[in-house]
Amino acid sequence: MKGWFFMFYHIIAAINVIVENLREFVPDETKFIRGRKWGFKDFLIFASFRNGTTNRHEINKYAKNFADRHSKRIKRQDFCQRRIYISPEAWKAVSREYLKEIEINRESVFYKTFKGFRLFAGDGSDFNLLEIEGLRKVFKVKNTMMKKNPAQAKFSSIMDVLNGFMLDGILGDFKEDELKLMHRNLKNINDLVNFKKSIFIFDRGYVGMELYARIMELNSYFVVRLRKDDYKKERSRITSTDSPININLIGERLKKFHDPILKEKYSKELHLNLRIVYVELPSGETEALLTNLPQEIMTTEDICQIYDYRWGIETQYNTFKNRLDIENYSGTKRITIEQDIYSKFLFYNIFCQYNCYLNMLVNHHMRKKGKCDENTEYQIDQANLIRNFNDELMKVVINPTKRNIQQFTSYIIWESTDEPNKIKKNRNYEHVKSKPFNRYRLNYQAMS
């Protein structure tokens, strides 16, 4: 049980680090002076662990967890007025500190790898917004001559596809350039990743010479799926299913470089020395994967399997939208929407950390019982773990006494490991793309 205590204190430590650096995230410190009801720390905890009901209900529920309830009560109007003084980056910073606390970049039996490498996928997703003209304008949602586009924003992230963690996420404007957002994502994770032992996986929307160059400058690796017409001239010379390929650094390709340092360096190169792998799909179609991984490190089959793992980021987006209700906003301004989204990062990464440990615990018990083999593994019910976190986690973060942490941990272990799900390894499912829709109506009591 001692290890679980340390796991929980990582949460408290991460929050306290950001509280000590209040000036970085609050331009007007007078709004959060000491002794005032609901300080900066209260806002961080409240937003990170709220359940998505009205602000009034969530505030009352938060206040109930204090011994002196009346001292912490705050009016909804005061809450809405003061929250806009906090940069949404504060919640991203808490999540980053938490990932540092749990040493996400260390080699550990708790974190899954592929042949010693951590696998990270970069991808974007459209997040639905409230159909309000002001939001459409601020997120630059434009209509075409033929149709009215839905109110959406572009979200870009990098996630650990084997362990689930959200390393970085950015909410951009409607149809904002995915490649530009991904460059920002990569810069933001510089101190979270051991690049030499990492592989970044991308779909067809991330074909770009500057992206390859940036990853190689980090002494890291990538696997990206190509479109049919990408590098057509260079590919026409390839005769095998796994071959070196020289991608020419011609003028048009260099013009797309935005980083002046990268542009200057690669303007002196004639081409990039890469590798292309062709994969035949069950449908009979051929898929092309471009990588800088040498054959002595990863075989043809390894490259195919690495790209298959990219699907993990799609399931993680599903968790965000359908389990964490990330599109259920508590305000109508850009700053409050960004707060709502970024504040979910900490909760989600705590969930991933406990999920890793609990799955390891379950499989250890099942192996001792002789119920695990090379073709099967056990996983806890993730939806159940999230529900239990929603019910209990905030209470313990507010009052992290030894007794509360012990009771919480015992309950989570018992609830999660009692009836695990048996999973067959290497399962393949056909991807069925669902139609976008608005799950939530605006809660007018939550407007700010």
NORMOWO-V223410 format. One record per residue. N is the residue number from 1. RES is the residue in three letters. SS is DSSP state (H for helix, E for strand, C for the rest). Layout:
((N;RES;SS) (N;RES;SS))
This chain:
((1;MET;C) (2;LYS;H) (3;GLY;H) (4;TRP;H) (5;PHE;H) (6;PHE;H) (7;MET;H) (8;PHE;H) (9;TYR;H) (10;HIS;H) (11;ILE;H) (12;ILE;H) (13;ALA;H) (14;ALA;H) (15;ILE;H) (16;ASN;H) (17;VAL;H) (18;ILE;H) (19;VAL;H) (20;GLU;H) (21;ASN;C) (22;LEU;H) (23;ARG;H) (24;GLU;H) (25;PHE;C) (26;VAL;E) (27;PRO;C) (28;ASP;C) (29;GLU;H) (30;THR;H) (31;LYS;H) (32;PHE;H) (33;ILE;C) (34;ARG;C) (35;GLY;C) (36;ARG;C) (37;LYS;C) (38;TRP;C) (39;GLY;C) (40;PHE;H) (41;LYS;H) (42;ASP;H) (43;PHE;H) (44;LEU;H) (45;ILE;H) (46;PHE;H) (47;ALA;H) (48;SER;H) (49;PHE;H) (50;ARG;C) (51;ASN;C) (52;GLY;C) (53;THR;C) (54;THR;C) (55;ASN;H) (56;ARG;H) (57;HIS;H) (58;GLU;H) (59;ILE;H) (60;ASN;H) (61;LYS;H) (62;TYR;H) (63;ALA;H) (64;LYS;C) (65;ASN;C) (66;PHE;C) (67;ALA;C) (68;ASP;C) (69;ARG;H) (70;HIS;H) (71;SER;H) (72;LYS;H) (73;ARG;C) (74;ILE;C) (75;LYS;C) (76;ARG;H) (77;GLN;H) (78;ASP;H) (79;PHE;H) (80;CYS;H) (81;GLN;H) (82;ARG;H) (83;ARG;H) (84;ILE;C) (85;TYR;C) (86;ILE;E) (87;SER;C) (88;PRO;C) (89;GLU;H) (90;ALA;H) (91;TRP;H) (92;LYS;H) (93;ALA;H) (94;VAL;H) (95;SER;H) (96;ARG;H) (97;GLU;H) (98;TYR;H) (99;LEU;H) (100;LYS;H) (101;GLU;H) (102;ILE;C) (103;GLU;C) (104;ILE;C) (105;ASN;C) (106;ARG;C) (107;GLU;C) (108;SER;C) (109;VAL;C) (110;PHE;C) (111;TYR;C) (112;LYS;C) (113;THR;C) (114;PHE;E) (115;LYS;C) (116;GLY;C) (117;PHE;E) (118;ARG;E) (119;LEU;E) (120;PHE;E) (121;ALA;E) (122;GLY;E) (123;ASP;E) (124;GLY;E) (125;SER;E) (126;ASP;E) (127;PHE;E) (128;ASN;E) (129;LEU;C) (130;LEU;C) (131;GLU;C) (132;ILE;C) (133;GLU;H) (134;GLY;H) (135;LEU;H) (136;ARG;H) (137;LYS;H) (138;VAL;H) (139;PHE;C) (140;LYS;C) (141;VAL;C) (142;LYS;C) (143;ASN;C) (144;THR;C) (145;MET;C) (146;MET;C) (147;LYS;C) (148;LYS;C) (149;ASN;C) (150;PRO;C) (151;ALA;C) (152;GLN;E) (153;ALA;E) (154;LYS;E) (155;PHE;E) (156;SER;E) (157;SER;E) (158;ILE;E) (159;MET;E) (160;ASP;E) (161;VAL;C) (162;LEU;C) (163;ASN;C) (164;GLY;C) (165;PHE;C) (166;MET;E) (167;LEU;E) (168;ASP;E) (169;GLY;E) (170;ILE;E) (171;LEU;E) (172;GLY;E) (173;ASP;C) (174;PHE;C) (175;LYS;C) (176;GLU;C) (177;ASP;C) (178;GLU;H) (179;LEU;H) (180;LYS;H) (181;LEU;H) (182;MET;H) (183;HIS;H) (184;ARG;H) (185;ASN;H) (186;LEU;H) (187;LYS;H) (188;ASN;H) (189;ILE;C) (190;ASN;C) (191;ASP;C) (192;LEU;C) (193;VAL;C) (194;ASN;C) (195;PHE;H) (196;LYS;H) (197;LYS;H) (198;SER;E) (199;ILE;E) (200;PHE;E) (201;ILE;E) (202;PHE;E) (203;ASP;C) (204;ARG;H) (205;GLY;H) (206;TYR;H) (207;VAL;C) (208;GLY;C) (209;MET;H) (210;GLU;H) (211;LEU;H) (212;TYR;H) (213;ALA;H) (214;ARG;H) (215;ILE;H) (216;MET;H) (217;GLU;H) (218;LEU;C) (219;ASN;C) (220;SER;C) (221;TYR;E) (222;PHE;E) (223;VAL;E) (224;VAL;E) (225;ARG;E) (226;LEU;C) (227;ARG;C) (228;LYS;C) (229;ASP;C) (230;ASP;C) (231;TYR;C) (232;LYS;H) (233;LYS;H) (234;GLU;H) (235;ARG;H) (236;SER;C) (237;ARG;C) (238;ILE;C) (239;THR;C) (240;SER;C) (241;THR;C) (242;ASP;E) (243;SER;E) (244;PRO;E) (245;ILE;E) (246;ASN;E) (247;ILE;E) (248;ASN;E) (249;LEU;C) (250;ILE;C) (251;GLY;H) (252;GLU;H) (253;ARG;H) (254;LEU;H) (255;LYS;H) (256;LYS;C) (257;PHE;C) (258;HIS;C) (259;ASP;C) (260;PRO;H) (261;ILE;H) (262;LEU;H) (263;LYS;H) (264;GLU;H) (265;LYS;H) (266;TYR;H) (267;SER;C) (268;LYS;C) (269;GLU;C) (270;LEU;C) (271;HIS;E) (272;LEU;E) (273;ASN;E) (274;LEU;E) (275;ARG;E) (276;ILE;E) (277;VAL;E) (278;TYR;E) (279;VAL;E) (280;GLU;E) (281;LEU;C) (282;PRO;C) (283;SER;C) (284;GLY;C) (285;GLU;C) (286;THR;E) (287;GLU;E) (288;ALA;E) (289;LEU;E) (290;LEU;E) (291;THR;E) (292;ASN;C) (293;LEU;C) (294;PRO;C) (295;GLN;C) (296;GLU;C) (297;ILE;C) (298;MET;C) (299;THR;C) (300;THR;H) (301;GLU;H) (302;ASP;H) (303;ILE;H) (304;CYS;H) (305;GLN;H) (306;ILE;H) (307;TYR;H) (308;ASP;H) (309;TYR;C) (310;ARG;C) (311;TRP;H) (312;GLY;H) (313;ILE;H) (314;GLU;H) (315;THR;H) (316;GLN;H) (317;TYR;H) (318;ASN;H) (319;THR;H) (320;PHE;H) (321;LYS;H) (322;ASN;H) (323;ARG;H) (324;LEU;C) (325;ASP;C) (326;ILE;C) (327;GLU;C) (328;ASN;C) (329;TYR;C) (330;SER;C) (331;GLY;C) (332;THR;C) (333;LYS;C) (334;ARG;H) (335;ILE;H) (336;THR;H) (337;ILE;H) (338;GLU;H) (339;GLN;H) (340;ASP;H) (341;ILE;H) (342;TYR;H) (343;SER;C) (344;LYS;H) (345;PHE;H) (346;LEU;H) (347;PHE;H) (348;TYR;H) (349;ASN;H) (350;ILE;H) (351;PHE;H) (352;CYS;H) (353;GLN;H) (354;TYR;H) (355;ASN;H) (356;CYS;H) (357;TYR;H) (358;LEU;H) (359;ASN;H) (360;MET;H) (361;LEU;H) (362;VAL;H) (363;ASN;H) (364;HIS;H) (365;HIS;H) (366;MET;H) (367;ARG;H) (368;LYS;H) (369;LYS;C) (370;GLY;C) (371;LYS;C) (372;CYS;C) (373;ASP;C) (374;GLU;C) (375;ASN;C) (376;THR;E) (377;GLU;E) (378;TYR;E) (379;GLN;E) (380;ILE;C) (381;ASP;C) (382;GLN;H) (383;ALA;H) (384;ASN;H) (385;LEU;H) (386;ILE;H) (387;ARG;H) (388;ASN;H) (389;PHE;H) (390;ASN;H) (391;ASP;H) (392;GLU;H) (393;LEU;H) (394;MET;H) (395;LYS;H) (396;VAL;H) (397;VAL;H) (398;ILE;H) (399;ASN;C) (400;PRO;C) (401;THR;C) (402;LYS;H) (403;ARG;H) (404;ASN;H) (405;ILE;H) (406;GLN;H) (407;GLN;H) (408;PHE;H) (409;THR;H) (410;SER;H) (411;TYR;H) (412;ILE;H) (413;ILE;H) (414;TRP;H) (415;GLU;H) (416;SER;H) (417;THR;H) (418;ASP;C) (419;GLU;C) (420;PRO;C) (421;ASN;E) (422;LYS;E) (423;ILE;E) (424;LYS;E) (425;LYS;C) (426;ASN;C) (427;ARG;C) (428;ASN;C) (429;TYR;C) (430;GLU;C) (431;HIS;C) (432;VAL;C) (433;LYS;C) (434;SER;C) (435;LYS;C) (436;PRO;C) (437;PHE;C) (438;ASN;C) (439;ARG;C) (440;TYR;C) (441;ARG;C) (442;LEU;C) (443;ASN;C) (444;TYR;H) (445;GLN;H) (446;ALA;H) (447;MET;C) (448;SER;C))
